[in-house]
């Protein structure tokens, strides 16, 4: 058993200091990892001697650590305000990390003397809500939102927990109230409408029908607010967007039959990130809600940066998130039509061939001056531009020697109307058209025209394209084609990480991360590898809503959504990260009891697991300590503690230590099986040692991912990287129920993937009849990976199987129970920790 980069207390003097306020060893080490926060925490402890002398319990100590972390990021909280917050923590008024963070934000703008009443209100101090009031809040939500059944449970919980009225309510009480209303409305979960009746819902299909493996996309609970109100609710109906020529509206409605048609148009020059999940949700979800259709269209107009792996990954991520494209198309499908439209633009006197250098074009377009000036080629004769454009196509010019520019309006105040480039010369072969073309259209020329060709009713994009809307409409009118309506919404950003392809590429090539799917990143392939369920991502995006304002969200909020999603869906297994051996002295050597335990106490459909209970056990090392205290209820000299799922509690008898290090290596206990012992105040997890049944299951590596960057708004500079963002724990142990769970997860995922893919292949249309070698195909393999093996290590965290794991028996076709084979290597990723303030109850 080892831990990568484990701090040495003898080397780091802060750890004993941090432990003095009530932190256990592991949390003291964690607190010492962040240099800035550690300095603040040290100042707090040294400035408040009482908290180092037993004033705080463990939970309060954790809150002080959270306070130090928040203060390290803030420069607006003075010492008086800091002491005020500390007093609120030690006095028991502030009870959660969320409240502490709110307190720091409040005191940034409200200096001493602080209004107690206002502070308490803003930070949830003394918040209370009766069961009756909570029940009324939940039923009120049901009345104003579309909730169709138990499948909506996760989305409803997320929406209510994040609502302002219930921000400070107990998550458990909210959960219980929601489940009660579900029970009252829909009956017991197992009696919900059988899957055989699902086809009746086809009148209003959810995105990605066919149920993706390990994903539960539930849009219905969020639909009323997202798709019927706000930004999306205010969008025009198909055909209502203005046209320069009325016949285009008639032709458009005839083609679409009045339905919503959208598109998701990524550039295949990199991997999708968490921000793209919002674009996927908006475009696919909006079309699905209105019984419409959504294209996946690759914007492949720049062959210099496009690679086959990006095409494959984009389709894989769209499908993984639960959506199936109606058509998979490419901008290159329309290269001939686009060329003809460019010729038409020249013939109408609205485009010209320019031979200026890039520097001259930038100067003409107003760079540095802010005002444009006419290009010297702007008034060249139409016939001359036609001949020059044909010469560009046939290879007469080298790159940057000639460009086709649109002749727009230099008097307009919008730079997007200052003669944008429509075509440029490139020597690079295209992945689909190969050497056919020497010229390629730009985004500004391609996007609106392909939207028009594909009869897109709603061209939805992010707000950085607001200025482009004018040139978008101008070009459609200039060549006399149907003019789609572009609408812009705010993009999704996560604080504390980077989205830039260029910056991530630098981290990858510099070996600062282990590839684009390194779970510390927020690319979608990284989140998938980490084990984040796709349904949790969609739930996160849907609860944020869609508006014209950019969403700058803290990573902690995303992680909380993932926790909420997994809480009701992930099976629970007994697990110890850092094992400590325990001998039950009053049991015989060959004692064996098979214990059957539920995989989830509130989801009986997940089934049970059968595990051995024997004389030799392993418990978490942090669940035993030699120093006892009044607020500590786990195992210690003189203490009795319960074992989850075991028939009786155990009482400490003695322990053994390593003669060299003095570390406790074994604890001897007595099983309290006489019926006279009171119910213990605490229960701890354990795993039995029983070689015949393969117990325990040893994990070769458990990878724990911490924040990659120190700052909230990182630039990508390597000096901002956290030195210990990857922690590797070796030798964690899991109960034997892991094997049946893993096999069942993989088998179920493959079956569902096959069914969904067969349906998608049948229903997905294709417009390209002669695809290139790099054309990605819809396959069931896109939907299944080892990350679909997910579980909660009881009282530890949520985990998933990493792609590096070698578990050969999971691929065997027979029904035999899988087990560890020679050469296997078990690797787990921590998906997310348990609740932020859920340190083990002392």
Helices and strands as residue ranges (DSSP letters): E 2-3, H 14-19, H 25-33, H 35-47, G 49-52, H 58-72, H 79-90, H 97-109, H 116-123, H 131-144, G 150-152, H 153-161, G 164-166, H 171-186, G 189-191, G 195-204, H 220-227, H 230-233, H 246-256, E 261-264, H 274-289, E 293-298, H 308-320, E 327-330, G 331-334, H 335-347, E 351-354, H 358-364, H 382-393, E 403-406, G 415-417, E 421-425, E 439-441, H 443-453, E 458-462, G 463-465, H 468-478, E 485-489, E 492-494, H 501-509, H 524-530, H 534-544, E 551-553, H 555-567, E 572-573, E 575-576, E 579-584, E 592-598, G 604-606, E 608-614, E 616-620, G 621-623, E 640-643, E 650-657, E 664-671, E 683-684, E 686-688, G 691-693, E 697-699, E 701-705, G 718-720, E 726-730, E 732-734, H 737-763, E 765-766, G 780-783, G 786-788, E 790-793, E 797-801, G 808-811, E 827-833
